[in-house]
Amino acid sequence: MLIDIGVNLTHASFQKDRAAVIDRALAAGVGQMVITGTTIRNSQDALHLARTRAGALFATAGVHPHNAKTCTEETLKLLGKLAAEPEVVAIGECGLDYNRDFSPRPVQDKWFEAQIELAAECKLPLFLHERDAHSRFVGILKQHRSRFDKVVVHCFTGTVAEAKVYLDLDLHLGITGWICDERRGQHLREVVRQIPLNRLMLETDAPFLTPRTIQPKPKDGRNEPGLLPHVLRAVAQAIGKPEAAVATSTTATTREFFSLGSVQLTG
């Protein structure tokens, strides 16, 4: 069984066939999925959706750095309430994005730190985003390292050197279909060879980052959690291990990280 640690199932592109998308994922062996929360409203929607498939769907609760400018102290209180729900298994998606700068950088920093503190208070893992902000991101994590336990840097697309910095901090790394992109993701094949299997997790980030190895390509270009086996295949090939072994290891790592129970595959 596989677990998708980051899927945007509340995205509008899934509006018409969300139930079928989930069924296809289960049928493809993706037995559990963590729905990403990026705003208060989105996190609430993720929680409500997770409740429709108990044991198979879970949610995160957080504010993405793009939306940090909307944060207030009330936002943190609402996230804390969401975090108390059993279906919510991590705080995030939060972090820093200095690429698009949709929120001012000092504002991103402030609310990233606030969500780190919230995760520590709630005793939940952190589900993190970083783009073009590695140095500042690492600085903040080091400053708060004694306050948190489990952290995954989701959708990692960085360098071997950056991966080693995160591993030295005892963080986990999430790998997406970016590794299947012959134009931009070839370096990740070397990166994953440096990641211990007990620090590696798999994700689609659907509906984004559709694996380019899929033939024929989806007509609408949309990614979905049922395509996670393509990510597994690319990772297994890169590290020279059987797909079954990588699946078993990443699933065990993910289940322990998010404190997930087992689920009986259906679909």
C-alpha contacts under 8 A as a table, 3 or more apart, distances in Angstrom:
res1	aa1	res2	aa2	distance
1	M	29	G	5.20
1	M	30	V	5.87
1	M	31	G	5.89
1	M	247	A	6.79
1	M	248	T	7.25
1	M	251	T	6.93
2	L	29	G	6.03
2	L	30	V	4.55
2	L	31	G	6.02
2	L	32	Q	7.04
2	L	228	L	7.81
2	L	229	P	7.89
2	L	247	A	6.06
2	L	248	T	7.83
2	L	250	T	7.70
2	L	251	T	5.72
3	I	30	V	5.55
3	I	31	G	6.13
3	I	32	Q	4.86
3	I	33	M	5.67
3	I	34	V	7.94
3	I	202	L	7.06
3	I	203	E	7.53
3	I	251	T	5.93
3	I	254	T	7.13
4	D	7	V	6.72
4	D	30	V	6.86
4	D	32	Q	6.46
4	D	33	M	4.71
4	D	34	V	6.25
4	D	202	L	5.95
4	D	203	E	4.52
4	D	204	T	6.49
4	D	225	P	6.62
4	D	228	L	7.02
5	I	33	M	5.95
5	I	34	V	4.92
5	I	35	I	7.58
5	I	174	G	7.65
5	I	201	M	7.21
5	I	202	L	6.38
5	I	203	E	5.09
5	I	204	T	7.85
5	I	254	T	7.59
6	G	33	M	7.16
6	G	34	V	5.49
6	G	35	I	5.98
6	G	36	T	5.74
6	G	154	H	7.48
6	G	203	E	5.24
6	G	204	T	6.30
6	G	205	D	5.14
6	G	206	A	7.61
7	V	33	M	6.93
7	V	34	V	6.26
7	V	35	I	5.06
7	V	36	T	5.82
7	V	203	E	7.10
7	V	204	T	6.12
7	V	205	D	4.67
7	V	206	A	5.01
7	V	207	P	7.39
7	V	224	E	7.73
7	V	225	P	6.74
8	N	11	H	5.62
8	N	35	I	5.65
8	N	36	T	5.36
8	N	37	G	7.79
8	N	205	D	6.33
8	N	206	A	5.63
8	N	207	P	6.55
9	L	14	F	6.52
9	L	18	R	7.25
9	L	35	I	6.02
9	L	36	T	7.62
9	L	46	A	7.56
9	L	206	A	7.32
9	L	207	P	7.76
10	T	14	F	6.91
10	T	15	Q	7.62
10	T	35	I	7.70
10	T	42	N	7.19
10	T	45	D	6.74
10	T	46	A	6.33
10	T	49	L	7.84
11	H	14	F	5.83
11	H	15	Q	7.17
11	H	207	P	7.49
12	A	15	Q	5.12
13	S	16	K	7.50
13	S	207	P	7.29
13	S	222	R	7.89
14	F	17	D	5.63
14	F	18	R	4.88
14	F	21	V	7.65
15	Q	18	R	5.78
17	D	20	A	5.27
17	D	21	V	6.19
18	R	21	V	5.04
18	R	22	I	6.35
19	A	22	I	5.20
19	A	23	D	6.24
20	A	23	D	4.93
20	A	24	R	6.08
21	V	24	R	5.15
21	V	25	A	6.29
21	V	224	E	6.87
21	V	225	P	7.50
21	V	226	G	7.33
22	I	25	A	5.10
22	I	26	L	6.34
22	I	225	P	7.53
22	I	226	G	7.69
23	D	26	L	5.17
23	D	27	A	6.16
23	D	266	T	7.75
23	D	267	G	5.13
24	R	27	A	5.01
24	R	28	A	6.10
24	R	226	G	5.68
24	R	267	G	6.77
25	A	28	A	5.03
25	A	29	G	6.47
25	A	30	V	5.13
25	A	31	G	7.14
25	A	224	E	7.76
25	A	225	P	5.48
25	A	226	G	3.67
25	A	227	L	7.45
26	L	29	G	5.22
26	L	30	V	5.00
26	L	31	G	5.08
26	L	32	Q	7.76
26	L	226	G	7.18
26	L	265	L	6.07
26	L	266	T	5.88
26	L	267	G	5.45
27	A	30	V	7.25
27	A	226	G	7.75
27	A	265	L	7.41
27	A	266	T	6.37
27	A	267	G	4.70
28	A	226	G	5.57
28	A	227	L	7.78
28	A	229	P	7.75
29	G	226	G	7.70
29	G	265	L	7.07
30	V	33	M	7.31
30	V	225	P	7.13
30	V	226	G	6.37
30	V	228	L	7.28
31	G	56	A	6.06
31	G	263	V	6.63
31	G	264	Q	7.50
31	G	265	L	5.62
32	Q	55	G	7.30
32	Q	56	A	4.39
32	Q	57	L	5.77
32	Q	58	F	7.74
32	Q	263	V	7.37
33	M	56	A	6.28
33	M	57	L	5.06
33	M	58	F	6.25
33	M	225	P	7.71
34	V	57	L	5.95
34	V	58	F	4.66
34	V	59	A	5.13
34	V	60	T	7.00
35	I	46	A	5.81
35	I	50	A	7.47
35	I	57	L	7.09
35	I	58	F	5.97
35	I	59	A	4.52
35	I	60	T	6.30
36	T	43	S	7.25
36	T	46	A	6.87
36	T	59	A	6.03
36	T	60	T	5.33
36	T	61	A	7.38
36	T	92	G	7.55
36	T	93	E	6.55
37	G	40	I	7.55
37	G	42	N	5.37
37	G	43	S	4.07
37	G	44	Q	7.77
37	G	46	A	6.23
37	G	59	A	6.84
37	G	60	T	5.15
37	G	61	A	4.91
37	G	62	G	5.55
37	G	63	V	7.13
37	G	92	G	6.50
37	G	93	E	6.02
38	T	42	N	5.89
38	T	43	S	6.26
38	T	61	A	7.07
38	T	62	G	5.38
38	T	63	V	4.61
38	T	64	H	4.77
38	T	67	N	7.73
38	T	92	G	6.89
38	T	93	E	5.49
38	T	94	C	7.45
39	T	42	N	4.98
39	T	43	S	5.81
39	T	61	A	7.69
39	T	62	G	6.00
39	T	63	V	4.57
39	T	64	H	6.58
39	T	67	N	6.92
40	I	43	S	5.10
40	I	44	Q	6.15
40	I	61	A	7.34
40	I	62	G	6.85
40	I	63	V	6.82
40	I	75	T	7.14
40	I	78	L	7.31
40	I	79	L	6.95
41	R	44	Q	5.10
41	R	45	D	6.21
42	N	45	D	5.02
42	N	46	A	6.10
43	S	46	A	4.95
43	S	47	L	6.22
43	S	59	A	7.36
43	S	60	T	6.60
43	S	61	A	4.89
43	S	62	G	6.61
43	S	82	L	7.89
44	Q	47	L	5.12
44	Q	48	H	6.28
44	Q	61	A	7.68
44	Q	82	L	7.34
45	D	48	H	5.09
45	D	49	L	6.13
46	A	49	L	5.14
46	A	50	A	6.08
46	A	58	F	7.85
46	A	59	A	5.55
46	A	60	T	7.40
47	L	50	A	5.05
47	L	51	R	6.40
47	L	58	F	7.14
47	L	59	A	5.53
47	L	60	T	7.77
47	L	82	L	7.96
47	L	87	E	6.58
47	L	88	V	6.77
48	H	51	R	5.29
48	H	52	T	6.98
49	L	52	T	5.38
49	L	53	R	7.45
49	L	57	L	7.62
50	A	53	R	5.76
50	A	54	A	6.59
50	A	56	A	7.74
50	A	57	L	4.57
50	A	58	F	5.00
50	A	59	A	6.27
50	A	87	E	6.60
51	R	54	A	5.49
51	R	57	L	7.27
51	R	58	F	7.83
51	R	87	E	7.13
52	T	57	L	7.86
53	R	56	A	5.58
53	R	57	L	5.60
54	A	57	L	6.15
54	A	58	F	7.95
55	G	58	F	7.48
55	G	261	G	6.98
55	G	262	S	7.22
55	G	263	V	5.80
56	A	263	V	6.31
57	L	87	E	7.77
58	F	87	E	5.06
58	F	88	V	6.06
58	F	89	V	6.69
59	A	87	E	6.02
59	A	88	V	4.74
59	A	89	V	6.13
59	A	90	A	7.37
60	T	88	V	5.26
60	T	89	V	5.78
60	T	90	A	4.86
60	T	91	I	5.63
60	T	92	G	5.85
60	T	93	E	7.12
60	T	127	F	7.69
61	A	79	L	6.21
61	A	82	L	6.59
61	A	83	A	6.58
61	A	88	V	6.70
61	A	90	A	6.55
61	A	91	I	5.05
61	A	92	G	5.36
61	A	93	E	7.09
62	G	79	L	6.56
62	G	91	I	5.37
62	G	92	G	3.90
62	G	93	E	5.20
62	G	94	C	6.00
62	G	115	Q	7.51
63	V	67	N	6.20
63	V	68	A	6.38
63	V	71	C	7.75
63	V	92	G	6.25
63	V	93	E	6.01
63	V	94	C	5.46
64	H	67	N	5.40
64	H	68	A	6.40
64	H	92	G	7.04
64	H	93	E	5.24
64	H	94	C	4.54
64	H	95	G	6.70
64	H	129	H	7.61
65	P	68	A	4.86
65	P	94	C	5.86
65	P	95	G	5.70
65	P	96	L	5.37
65	P	97	D	5.97
65	P	102	F	7.79
65	P	103	S	6.71
65	P	108	Q	5.50
65	P	112	F	7.47
65	P	129	H	7.90
66	H	69	K	7.55
66	H	97	D	6.98
66	H	100	R	7.97
66	H	101	D	7.03
66	H	102	F	4.98
66	H	103	S	5.46
66	H	108	Q	7.94
67	N	70	T	5.70
67	N	71	C	7.37
67	N	102	F	7.30
67	N	103	S	6.46
68	A	71	C	5.32
68	A	103	S	5.89
68	A	107	V	6.37
68	A	108	Q	5.48
68	A	111	W	6.33
69	K	103	S	5.26
69	K	104	P	7.22
69	K	107	V	6.33
69	K	108	Q	7.41
71	C	74	E	7.79
71	C	75	T	5.62
71	C	76	L	7.73
71	C	111	W	7.14
72	T	75	T	5.05
72	T	76	L	6.87
73	E	76	L	5.22
73	E	77	K	6.54
74	E	77	K	5.01
74	E	78	L	6.26
75	T	78	L	5.16
75	T	79	L	6.20
76	L	79	L	5.02
76	L	80	G	6.10
76	L	114	A	7.78
76	L	115	Q	7.54
76	L	118	L	7.58
77	K	80	G	5.02
77	K	81	K	6.42
78	L	81	K	5.13
78	L	82	L	6.37
79	L	82	L	5.05
79	L	83	A	6.03
80	G	83	A	4.98
80	G	84	A	6.54
80	G	118	L	7.05
80	G	122	C	7.40
81	K	84	A	5.38
81	K	85	E	7.31
82	L	85	E	5.59
82	L	88	V	6.95
83	A	86	P	7.78
83	A	88	V	5.65
83	A	89	V	7.56
83	A	90	A	7.50
83	A	91	I	7.24
83	A	122	C	6.90
83	A	124	L	7.97
84	A	88	V	7.32
84	A	122	C	7.54
85	E	88	V	5.62
86	P	89	V	7.24
89	V	124	L	6.57
89	V	125	P	7.15
89	V	258	F	5.69
89	V	259	S	7.51
90	A	119	A	7.54
90	A	124	L	5.24
90	A	125	P	4.79
90	A	126	L	5.50
90	A	127	F	6.23
90	A	258	F	7.14
91	I	94	C	7.54
91	I	115	Q	7.06
91	I	118	L	7.74
91	I	119	A	5.80
91	I	124	L	6.51
91	I	125	P	6.31
91	I	126	L	5.00
91	I	127	F	5.98
92	G	95	G	7.91
92	G	115	Q	7.64
92	G	126	L	5.99
92	G	127	F	4.71
92	G	128	L	6.10
93	E	126	L	7.85
93	E	127	F	5.24
93	E	128	L	5.37
93	E	129	H	6.31
94	C	112	F	6.08
94	C	115	Q	7.25
94	C	127	F	6.66
94	C	128	L	5.09
94	C	129	H	5.73
95	G	108	Q	7.32
95	G	109	D	7.79
95	G	112	F	5.20
95	G	128	L	5.33
95	G	129	H	4.82
95	G	130	E	5.84
95	G	137	F	7.35
96	L	105	R	7.89
96	L	108	Q	6.04
96	L	109	D	6.95
96	L	112	F	7.12
96	L	129	H	6.22
96	L	130	E	5.03
96	L	131	R	6.54
96	L	133	A	6.26
96	L	137	F	6.58
97	D	100	R	6.48
97	D	101	D	6.25
97	D	108	Q	7.85
97	D	129	H	7.32
97	D	130	E	5.61
97	D	131	R	4.72
97	D	132	D	6.41
97	D	133	A	6.27
98	Y	101	D	5.14
98	Y	105	R	6.91
98	Y	131	R	6.09
98	Y	132	D	5.26
98	Y	133	A	5.42
99	N	131	R	6.00
99	N	132	D	5.42
99	N	133	A	7.73
101	D	104	P	6.05
101	D	105	R	6.81
103	S	107	V	6.61
103	S	108	Q	6.33
104	P	107	V	5.30
104	P	108	Q	6.29
105	R	108	Q	4.97
105	R	109	D	6.17
106	P	109	D	5.02
106	P	110	K	6.20
107	V	110	K	5.12
107	V	111	W	6.37
108	Q	111	W	5.52
108	Q	112	F	5.95
109	D	112	F	5.18
109	D	113	E	6.24
110	K	113	E	5.40
110	K	114	A	6.25
111	W	114	A	4.73
111	W	115	Q	6.08
112	F	115	Q	5.24
112	F	116	I	6.32
113	E	116	I	5.02
113	E	117	E	6.32
113	E	140	I	7.18
114	A	117	E	5.16
114	A	118	L	6.24
115	Q	118	L	4.78
115	Q	119	A	6.11
116	I	119	A	5.20
116	I	120	A	6.36
116	I	126	L	7.19
116	I	144	H	7.64
116	I	147	R	7.85
116	I	148	F	7.22
117	E	120	A	5.06
117	E	121	E	6.24
117	E	147	R	7.12
117	E	148	F	7.94
118	L	121	E	5.04
118	L	122	C	6.08
119	A	122	C	5.07
119	A	123	K	5.67
119	A	124	L	5.07
119	A	125	P	6.44
119	A	126	L	6.49
119	A	148	F	7.13
120	A	123	K	4.98
120	A	124	L	6.63
120	A	147	R	5.73
120	A	148	F	5.27
120	A	149	D	7.75
121	E	124	L	7.97
123	K	148	F	7.87
124	L	150	K	7.56
125	P	148	F	7.64
125	P	149	D	6.75
125	P	150	K	4.68
125	P	151	V	5.55
125	P	152	V	7.79
125	P	257	F	7.41
125	P	258	F	6.97
126	L	150	K	6.37
126	L	151	V	4.67
126	L	152	V	6.30
127	F	151	V	6.24
127	F	152	V	5.32
127	F	153	V	6.39
127	F	154	H	6.39
128	L	151	V	7.32
128	L	152	V	6.10
128	L	153	V	4.84
128	L	154	H	5.59
129	H	153	V	6.15
129	H	154	H	5.88
129	H	155	C	7.48
130	E	133	A	6.15
130	E	134	H	6.76
130	E	137	F	7.08
130	E	153	V	7.43
131	R	134	H	7.06
133	A	136	R	5.66
133	A	137	F	5.79
134	H	137	F	5.02
134	H	138	V	5.99
134	H	162	E	7.71
135	S	138	V	5.27
135	S	139	G	6.12
136	R	139	G	4.93
136	R	140	I	6.24
137	F	140	I	5.35
137	F	141	L	6.29
138	V	141	L	5.02
138	V	142	K	6.02
138	V	166	Y	7.94
139	G	142	K	5.22
139	G	143	Q	6.18
140	I	143	Q	5.07
140	I	144	H	6.38
141	L	144	H	5.23
141	L	145	R	5.62
142	K	145	R	4.89
142	K	169	L	7.80
143	Q	146	S	7.98
144	H	147	R	5.40
144	H	148	F	7.11
145	R	148	F	5.92
146	S	149	D	7.86
148	F	151	V	7.70
150	K	171	L	6.89
150	K	172	H	7.80
150	K	257	F	6.79
151	V	171	L	5.24
151	V	172	H	6.01
152	V	171	L	5.80
152	V	172	H	4.37
152	V	173	L	5.32
152	V	174	G	6.61
153	V	156	F	6.19
153	V	171	L	7.26
153	V	172	H	6.26
153	V	173	L	5.02
153	V	174	G	6.11
154	H	173	L	6.17
154	H	174	G	4.66
154	H	175	I	7.21
155	C	173	L	7.57
155	C	174	G	5.22
155	C	175	I	5.42
155	C	176	T	5.68
155	C	203	E	7.47
155	C	205	D	7.32
156	F	173	L	6.23
156	F	174	G	5.77
156	F	175	I	5.75
156	F	176	T	7.53
157	T	175	I	7.68
157	T	178	W	7.16
157	T	185	G	7.42
157	T	188	L	6.85
158	G	162	E	6.10
158	G	163	A	6.81
158	G	188	L	7.74
159	T	162	E	5.13
159	T	163	A	6.19
159	T	187	H	7.31
159	T	188	L	7.58
159	T	191	V	6.79
160	V	163	A	5.04
160	V	164	K	6.20
160	V	190	E	7.29
160	V	191	V	5.05
160	V	194	Q	7.42
161	A	164	K	5.16
161	A	165	V	6.45
162	E	165	V	5.14
162	E	166	Y	6.51
163	A	166	Y	5.20
163	A	167	L	6.16
163	A	173	L	7.91
163	A	191	V	7.10
163	A	195	I	7.78
164	K	167	L	4.92
164	K	168	D	5.98
164	K	194	Q	7.75
165	V	168	D	5.12
165	V	169	L	6.49
166	Y	169	L	5.07
166	Y	170	D	6.51
166	Y	171	L	5.43
166	Y	172	H	7.55
167	L	170	D	4.83
167	L	171	L	5.29
167	L	172	H	6.98
167	L	195	I	7.65
167	L	199	R	7.81
168	D	171	L	7.48
171	L	199	R	7.00
172	H	199	R	4.53
172	H	200	L	5.96
172	H	201	M	7.34
173	L	195	I	7.98
173	L	199	R	6.28
173	L	200	L	5.36
173	L	201	M	6.22
174	G	200	L	6.21
174	G	201	M	4.78
174	G	202	L	5.41
174	G	203	E	6.36
175	I	178	W	7.51
175	I	179	I	7.32
175	I	200	L	7.51
175	I	201	M	6.36
175	I	202	L	5.10
175	I	203	E	6.01
175	I	231	V	7.76
176	T	179	I	6.41
176	T	202	L	6.23
176	T	203	E	5.05
176	T	204	T	5.14
176	T	205	D	6.77
176	T	209	L	7.26
176	T	231	V	6.26
177	G	180	C	5.17
177	G	181	D	7.06
177	G	203	E	7.76
177	G	204	T	6.18
177	G	209	L	5.68
177	G	210	T	6.08
177	G	211	P	4.58
177	G	212	R	7.63
177	G	228	L	7.95
177	G	230	H	7.45
177	G	231	V	5.31
178	W	181	D	5.30
178	W	184	R	7.32
178	W	185	G	5.26
178	W	188	L	7.94
178	W	209	L	6.27
178	W	211	P	6.82
179	I	182	E	7.82
179	I	185	G	4.67
179	I	186	Q	6.27
179	I	187	H	7.89
179	I	188	L	5.55
179	I	189	R	6.65
179	I	211	P	7.91
179	I	231	V	7.21
179	I	234	A	6.78
179	I	235	V	7.50
180	C	185	G	6.42
180	C	186	Q	7.56
180	C	211	P	5.33
180	C	212	R	5.72
180	C	213	T	5.91
180	C	230	H	7.93
180	C	231	V	6.94
180	C	234	A	6.33
181	D	184	R	5.65
181	D	185	G	4.87
181	D	186	Q	6.77
181	D	211	P	6.71
181	D	212	R	5.57
181	D	213	T	7.46
182	E	185	G	5.89
182	E	186	Q	5.71
182	E	212	R	7.76
183	R	186	Q	7.06
184	R	187	H	7.70
185	G	188	L	5.54
185	G	189	R	7.65
186	Q	189	R	5.71
186	Q	190	E	7.79
187	H	190	E	5.56
187	H	191	V	6.48
188	L	191	V	4.59
188	L	192	V	6.01
189	R	192	V	5.55
189	R	193	R	6.73
189	R	235	V	7.09
189	R	238	A	5.10
189	R	239	I	7.52
190	E	193	R	5.31
190	E	194	Q	6.99
190	E	238	A	7.23
191	V	194	Q	5.40
191	V	195	I	6.86
192	V	195	I	5.11
192	V	235	V	6.94
192	V	238	A	7.13
192	V	239	I	6.74
193	R	196	P	7.83
193	R	238	A	6.87
193	R	239	I	5.18
195	I	199	R	6.40
195	I	200	L	6.37
196	P	199	R	5.39
196	P	200	L	6.55
197	L	200	L	5.08
197	L	246	V	7.57
197	L	249	S	6.29
197	L	250	T	6.55
197	L	253	T	7.76
198	N	249	S	6.96
198	N	250	T	7.02
198	N	253	T	5.49
199	R	253	T	7.05
200	L	250	T	6.08
200	L	253	T	7.32
201	M	250	T	5.27
201	M	251	T	7.52
201	M	253	T	7.10
201	M	254	T	6.22
202	L	228	L	7.58
202	L	231	V	7.19
202	L	232	L	7.17
202	L	250	T	7.03
203	E	225	P	7.87
203	E	228	L	6.62
203	E	231	V	7.69
204	T	207	P	7.77
204	T	208	F	7.48
204	T	209	L	6.95
204	T	210	T	7.53
204	T	223	N	7.27
204	T	224	E	6.91
204	T	225	P	5.95
204	T	227	L	7.41
204	T	228	L	5.85
204	T	231	V	7.61
205	D	208	F	5.62
205	D	209	L	6.57
205	D	223	N	7.90
206	A	209	L	6.67
206	A	210	T	7.26
206	A	222	R	7.37
206	A	223	N	4.82
206	A	224	E	4.90
206	A	225	P	6.36
207	P	210	T	7.24
207	P	222	R	5.19
207	P	223	N	4.27
207	P	224	E	5.56
208	F	222	R	6.67
208	F	223	N	5.62
209	L	223	N	6.49
210	T	221	G	6.86
210	T	222	R	6.41
210	T	223	N	4.49
210	T	224	E	7.72
211	P	214	I	5.99
211	P	223	N	7.62
211	P	227	L	7.86
211	P	230	H	6.76
211	P	231	V	7.12
212	R	217	K	7.46
213	T	230	H	7.33
214	I	217	K	5.40
214	I	218	P	7.85
214	I	230	H	7.33
217	K	221	G	6.92
218	P	221	G	4.93
218	P	222	R	6.49
218	P	223	N	7.88
219	K	222	R	7.86
223	N	227	L	7.04
224	E	227	L	5.82
224	E	228	L	7.77
225	P	228	L	5.54
226	G	229	P	7.31
227	L	230	H	5.81
227	L	231	V	7.57
228	L	231	V	5.25
228	L	232	L	6.47
229	P	232	L	4.82
229	P	233	R	6.07
230	H	233	R	5.09
230	H	234	A	6.38
231	V	234	A	5.24
231	V	235	V	6.22
232	L	235	V	5.20
232	L	236	A	6.03
232	L	243	E	6.60
232	L	246	V	7.34
232	L	247	A	7.02
233	R	236	A	5.16
233	R	237	Q	6.12
233	R	243	E	6.12
234	A	237	Q	5.19
234	A	238	A	6.15
235	V	238	A	5.08
235	V	239	I	6.31
236	A	239	I	5.37
236	A	240	G	5.81
236	A	241	K	5.22
236	A	242	P	6.05
236	A	243	E	5.33
236	A	246	V	6.28
237	Q	240	G	5.10
237	Q	241	K	6.66
237	Q	242	P	7.79
237	Q	243	E	7.95
241	K	245	A	6.71
241	K	246	V	6.78
242	P	245	A	5.33
242	P	246	V	6.50
243	E	246	V	5.17
243	E	247	A	5.99
244	A	247	A	5.03
244	A	248	T	6.08
245	A	248	T	5.17
245	A	249	S	6.18
246	V	249	S	5.14
246	V	250	T	5.95
247	A	250	T	5.38
247	A	251	T	5.91
248	T	251	T	5.33
248	T	252	A	6.18
249	S	252	A	5.20
249	S	253	T	6.12
250	T	253	T	5.00
250	T	254	T	5.98
251	T	254	T	5.08
251	T	255	R	5.98
252	A	255	R	5.17
252	A	256	E	6.20
253	T	256	E	5.33
253	T	257	F	6.09
254	T	257	F	4.98
254	T	258	F	6.15
254	T	260	L	7.91
255	R	258	F	5.54
255	R	259	S	5.49
255	R	260	L	4.79
255	R	261	G	7.03
256	E	259	S	4.94
256	E	260	L	6.69
257	F	260	L	7.90
